[in-house]
Amino acid sequence: MALAVCLLFSYLNPAHELRFRRLPTTAVPTLPVSLSHQVRLWREYERGSTVIADAYIKPLISSMSAAWSAACRKRDFVPVGAYQVQRR
């Protein structure tokens, strides 16, 4: 589950989108929230579809990353960065 927020003129003033971020995270602190003002597009359709795609894949990427890190640690590798692994 994730939340995508796309308000019409948020690329000019993101204050309302930032308020939307705080509302659900007080109830569900682990809820991934994607905000359209963070997308560097100014047209609403493009921003909206991009932020929806981002919200859709965030939980998937997060669980895949956690599984990958656990598998690396199990094989005595230490995840250093996003795509770097080094042997202990």
GIRAZI-V669624 format. One record per run of one state. SS is the DSSP state (A for helix, B for strand, O for the rest). FROM is the first residue (numbers start at 1). LEN is the number of residues. If there is no record, write none. Layout:
# GIRAZI-V669624
SS,FROM,LEN ; SS,FROM,LEN
This chain:
# GIRAZI-V669624
O,1,1 ; B,2,4 ; O,6,9 ; A,15,13 ; O,28,4 ; B,32,4 ; A,36,3 ; O,39,5 ; A,44,31 ; O,75,2 ; B,77,3 ; O,80,5 ; B,85,3 ; O,88,1
